[in-house]
Structure formats: C-alpha cells, structure tokens
C-alpha cells in the first residue's frame, strides 16, 4: 500500500493512521479490523484508504463483512485501487459482482474542478543577443536620432531612411564598431559601406528600444571571389510581431505579395526555393530599387550570421572570400533557434490546495511588464489567482513595451460546477 501525502493531521489522528498503516503493512488483519470503528471517524481517508484496506483484511480472514466494507468505500467515493497494488483484484476479482464494482470505482474518478485548456509558452529558442552601443554612449547617440513615434514600425522605417540619407555609400570602414564614431567621422567628410550603415542603424534602433541585431549575409560560394557579402540590420517590430530585415545602405526592406515586411529567415527560404524576387521597398522618401537591382541584392541570402549565431543546415565553409575566418559565438544547424518570438510569454503555476495561481514572464529585451485583459478588466500584473466561478475563463496576455503592447497570447481555463470528493 502506498503511503498518501496530505496536510498535517492532529497528533491523535496521526498516531491512529500510523498504527493502521503498520497493521496493513504487516498484514495484521485482525488488528486492523479492530480499529474499524475508530478509522471510520477519519472522514478524509476512510473511504479512500482505510475502508478498502479493511475489506482486504476481512476477505483474507474469510469474514462476510468484506464485500460490505468495499461497497461502503465505493459509495463514499473510492477511486484508487492502484493504492493496493493488485490486492483488491486478486481477492475480489473472483466474485460475480466484481465487474460492476470496478465500473463504480472508475465512475468515482471526478473530472478536475479546474482544467487549463490553453496557455502561452515560448517554444524552443536561444537567448537573443542585440547589437548595441556601449551603455555610457547611448544617451549621446539618442540626441542625434530622429524623434521616435508611438509605433515601433514607423520609428524603425524613419530611422532606416535617416541612416540611408546620412552619407553616400563608399568603401571606407571604421575599426571601432560604434555608431557615434561613424557619425562623427561622417560629419568630418568620411563615407562608409554597408557595415557602417548596419552599425549605426542597429545601435540606433536599440537606443530607441527596438530590439535589433546586425546580420552578415553571404552569396553562394562565399569562400572565394569578391563582393560575396552584404551587411544589414534586423529588428523585432512589436507592431508586426515579427523580425524584419532593414537594409541601411539601400534604405529599404523586403515584402511579400501581401505587403508584409520580411525577415532574414523568410527571405532565405524564398531564395532557397527559387521563388520570385520579393519587392524591395524604399523607406519614407527613399526611391525603391528596380526589379533588376532587387534581383541582384536577393542573391545574398545563401547563408547568414546574426549577432551571436550562424546557421547552416548542410555543410558550411568557415572562410570568407579566401581572406578571413567567419567568426561566430555559436554555429547552429537549426536557424529557428536564433529567432525567438519576443512576444512569447512563459506560463508558471503556483498556489495552494484550494487556489491556483498563474504567473507570466517574458524575455523581451525592452519589455516593462505583463498586461492581462478580460472582457471587462485591464490589469498590469505578472501574477493572478484563478477565478473559480464555474464556466470558461479567458485572459489575453501581452508584454508592455515602450511602443504599447506586443501581440496578445491566450490563456484559458474551465471551472466545473462539481462537488469535490476529498481523498488521500
């Protein structure tokens, strides 16, 4: 017999339970039956534990009370024959009434009072690594940037156009990947390439609290030749609930046939499938590229390295253009791991024997809290005790960010109007 776990009982009740348990373990059947009068007063465990144990003891002693004790237990809600490790089936299974008793035992298993039916969960991914300027220089960078708007997407495209217009493309480079350094040298007349556009754009986006990474793109056969690479930025846009590629050099972003901005992985998959070249759209007043120009830039999605990760499903050449090593902290087979959905929410549970509490958390780099919505209520809180009013309950769970809220994730549960049968 498996020992149950429950809240601490009174000292007298605890001693009675210990004696009964010892008699049952030692198969001291008569001593256990002598305690039946006292054990019936243990309302919490009688029907679920002591009654069936007494029925087993009575059957082993050949007492006619055995079936009555078992039926009494079943009438009281007994539903766990597995506690007795096959003894009930062995001793009562020969009776003609056993199939009916089994059905009644199974029918005693109640549906749960509270049943969670849907909850947010983040899925498999790795921590996002952002491409930021050093914290002590971020305030100075902010002073040079266009004012942010209430929309993450509008702010991102405004910054994209601003970076594109900040200088004319040339092939000079900086040694220090710092946006302020780039801009100060531009002020002095310097002109830079795609690398520097991505430095300024990625660090500017993070400065205005839009999560952004730098991405190195490569053509096929990147291990030889020249001009095989291109560098862009990629940002998580709360409004769109997705990662979006932003090309600072061209002042443009890619879209699908429905006009949805695309991220690196989506573009890689289109390129690998031989799909038609998607639209390459200029931000703000930036002129869009021709179809021929877009087709040329679309060749740069054979492989990619983003801040923190490189991925390749098959083989991978670790040298770029026969002149330098490709550096990455982590080489992956599955690129999806490098693309966490930053609106994802994790669900945790807590509570007591009578209440259940749900806790929500997130990993959005610039998230400031959790917001819960019902039909009539909006509350900023990460924790909520479940309402046990019978019926279906739903919550819309979002992350609060500087640009409002992320896409809502659904949490729902069912509360049944049933009587709860206490058990061990």
Residue pairs with C-beta under 8 A, 6 or more apart in sequence:
1 21
1 24
1 25
1 49
1 53
1 83
1 84
1 85
2 83
2 85
3 21
4 45
4 48
4 49
4 83
4 424
5 424
6 44
6 45
6 424
7 353
8 14
9 17
9 44
13 42
16 35
16 38
16 39
16 42
17 42
17 45
19 35
20 32
20 35
20 39
20 50
20 53
22 28
23 29
23 31
23 32
23 35
24 32
24 53
24 57
27 57
27 60
29 56
29 57
29 58
29 60
29 61
30 57
30 61
32 53
32 54
32 57
33 54
33 57
33 58
33 61
33 63
35 50
36 50
36 54
36 69
39 45
39 46
39 50
39 51
39 54
40 46
40 50
42 50
43 422
44 422
44 423
44 424
45 424
46 73
46 76
47 72
47 73
47 74
47 75
47 76
47 77
47 78
48 73
48 76
48 77
48 78
48 79
48 80
48 83
48 422
48 423
48 424
49 83
49 424
51 69
51 70
51 72
51 73
51 76
51 78
52 69
52 70
52 73
52 78
52 81
52 83
52 84
52 88
53 84
54 69
55 66
55 67
55 69
55 70
55 73
55 88
55 92
56 66
56 84
56 87
56 88
56 91
58 65
58 66
58 69
59 66
59 91
59 92
60 91
66 91
66 92
67 92
67 95
67 97
70 78
70 88
70 92
70 101
71 101
74 101
74 104
74 105
74 108
77 108
77 421
77 422
77 423
78 105
78 108
79 105
79 106
79 108
79 109
79 421
79 423
80 423
80 424
81 88
81 89
81 105
83 424
92 98
92 101
95 101
108 421
110 418
110 420
110 421
111 416
111 418
112 416
113 388
113 415
113 416
113 418
113 420
114 356
114 386
114 388
114 413
114 414
114 415
114 416
115 413
115 414
115 416
116 411
116 412
116 413
117 412
117 413
117 414
118 410
118 411
118 412
119 347
119 358
119 411
119 412
120 344
120 345
120 346
120 347
120 360
120 397
120 409
120 410
120 411
121 344
121 345
121 346
121 347
122 340
122 341
122 344
122 345
122 346
122 363
123 341
123 344
124 336
124 337
125 336
125 337
125 338
125 339
125 340
125 341
125 344
126 308
126 309
126 330
126 332
126 337
126 338
126 340
127 308
127 340
127 363
128 211
128 213
128 236
128 308
128 340
128 342
128 363
128 365
129 213
129 307
129 308
129 309
129 329
130 202
130 206
130 211
130 212
130 213
130 307
130 365
131 198
131 199
131 202
131 203
131 206
131 212
131 213
131 214
131 233
131 307
132 138
132 202
132 203
132 206
132 207
133 141
133 178
133 179
133 180
133 203
133 206
133 207
134 178
137 178
137 180
138 206
138 207
140 180
141 179
141 180
141 203
141 204
141 207
142 207
142 208
144 180
144 183
145 159
145 162
145 204
145 207
145 208
146 158
146 159
146 162
148 155
148 208
148 402
149 155
149 158
150 403
150 404
151 239
151 403
152 210
152 237
152 238
152 239
152 240
152 401
152 403
153 237
153 239
153 240
153 244
153 261
155 208
155 210
155 403
156 205
156 210
156 235
156 237
156 244
156 246
157 246
157 253
157 283
157 284
158 283
158 284
159 201
159 204
159 205
159 208
160 201
160 246
160 247
160 248
160 251
160 252
160 253
160 283
160 284
160 286
161 251
161 282
161 283
161 284
161 285
161 286
163 197
163 200
163 201
163 204
163 248
163 251
164 197
164 248
164 249
164 250
164 251
164 283
164 286
165 251
165 286
166 183
166 186
166 200
167 186
167 190
167 191
167 192
168 191
169 191
169 192
169 193
169 194
169 197
169 249
170 191
170 192
170 193
171 193
172 190
172 191
172 192
172 193
173 192
173 193
173 195
173 196
174 181
174 182
174 185
174 192
174 196
174 199
177 199
178 199
178 203
179 199
179 200
179 203
179 204
182 192
182 196
182 199
182 200
183 200
185 192
186 192
193 231
193 249
194 230
194 231
194 232
194 248
194 249
195 231
197 231
197 247
197 248
197 249
198 214
198 215
198 231
198 232
198 233
198 248
199 214
200 248
201 212
201 233
201 246
201 248
202 212
202 213
202 214
202 233
202 235
202 307
203 212
205 211
205 212
205 233
205 235
205 246
206 212
208 402
209 366
209 401
209 402
209 403
210 235
210 236
210 237
210 366
210 403
211 235
211 236
211 342
211 364
211 365
211 366
212 233
212 234
212 235
212 236
212 246
213 233
213 234
213 235
213 306
213 307
213 308
214 231
214 232
214 233
214 234
214 306
214 307
215 231
215 232
215 233
215 234
215 245
215 264
215 304
215 305
215 306
215 307
216 229
216 230
216 231
216 304
216 305
216 306
216 326
217 229
217 230
217 231
217 232
217 264
217 300
217 301
217 303
217 304
218 228
218 229
218 230
218 300
218 302
218 303
218 304
218 320
219 228
219 229
219 299
219 300
219 302
220 299
220 302
221 228
222 228
222 229
222 302
222 303
222 317
222 320
222 321
223 317
223 319
223 320
223 321
223 322
224 321
224 322
225 321
226 321
228 320
228 321
229 300
229 320
229 321
230 247
230 249
230 297
230 300
232 245
232 246
232 247
232 248
232 249
232 264
233 245
233 246
233 247
233 248
234 243
234 244
234 245
234 246
234 263
234 264
234 306
235 243
235 244
235 246
236 242
236 243
236 244
236 342
237 243
237 244
237 261
238 342
238 343
238 401
238 403
238 404
238 405
238 406
238 407
239 403
239 404
240 260
240 261
241 341
241 343
241 406
241 407
242 260
242 261
242 263
243 263
243 264
243 265
243 339
244 253
244 261
244 262
244 263
245 253
245 254
245 261
245 262
245 263
245 264
245 267
246 253
246 283
247 253
247 280
247 297
250 280
250 282
250 286
250 289
250 297
251 282
251 283
251 284
251 286
252 280
252 281
252 282
252 283
252 286
252 288
252 289
253 261
253 262
253 280
253 281
253 283
254 261
254 262
254 267
254 278
254 279
254 280
254 281
255 261
255 262
255 278
255 279
255 281
256 262
256 266
256 278
257 278
262 270
262 278
263 339
264 301
264 304
264 306
265 335
265 336
265 339
267 278
267 298
267 301
268 301
268 302
268 304
268 335
270 278
270 301
271 298
271 299
271 301
271 302
272 301
277 291
277 294
277 295
277 298
278 294
278 298
279 288
279 294
280 288
280 289
280 293
280 294
280 297
280 298
281 288
282 288
282 289
289 297
303 310
303 311
303 312
303 316
304 310
304 311
304 335
305 326
305 328
306 338
308 328
308 329
308 330
308 338
309 328
309 329
309 330
309 331
309 332
309 335
309 337
309 338
310 316
310 326
310 328
310 330
310 331
310 332
311 331
311 332
311 333
311 334
311 335
311 337
311 338
312 331
312 332
312 333
313 333
313 334
313 335
316 331
317 326
318 325
318 326
319 325
319 326
320 326
332 338
340 363
342 363
342 364
342 365
342 367
342 399
342 406
343 364
343 398
343 399
343 406
343 407
343 409
344 362
344 363
344 409
345 360
345 361
345 362
345 370
345 397
345 399
345 409
346 360
346 361
346 362
346 363
347 358
347 359
347 360
347 411
348 358
348 359
348 360
348 361
349 356
349 357
349 358
349 359
350 356
350 357
350 358
350 359
350 383
351 357
351 385
351 386
355 385
355 386
355 388
356 385
356 386
357 383
357 384
357 385
357 386
358 383
358 384
358 386
358 411
359 382
359 383
360 370
360 372
360 382
360 383
360 397
360 411
361 370
361 382
362 370
362 399
364 399
364 401
364 406
366 401
366 402
367 399
367 400
367 401
367 406
368 400
368 401
368 402
369 380
369 382
369 399
369 400
370 380
370 381
370 382
370 397
370 398
370 399
370 400
371 378
371 379
371 380
371 397
371 398
371 399
371 400
371 405
372 378
372 379
372 380
372 381
372 384
372 395
372 396
372 397
373 395
373 396
373 397
373 398
373 408
374 393
374 394
374 395
374 396
380 400
384 395
386 393
386 413
386 415
387 393
387 415
388 415
389 415
390 415
390 416
390 417
391 414
391 415
392 412
392 413
392 414
393 412
393 413
393 414
393 415
394 410
394 411
394 412
395 410
395 411
395 412
396 408
396 409
396 410
396 411
397 408
397 409
397 410
397 411
398 405
398 406
398 407
398 408
398 409
399 405
399 406
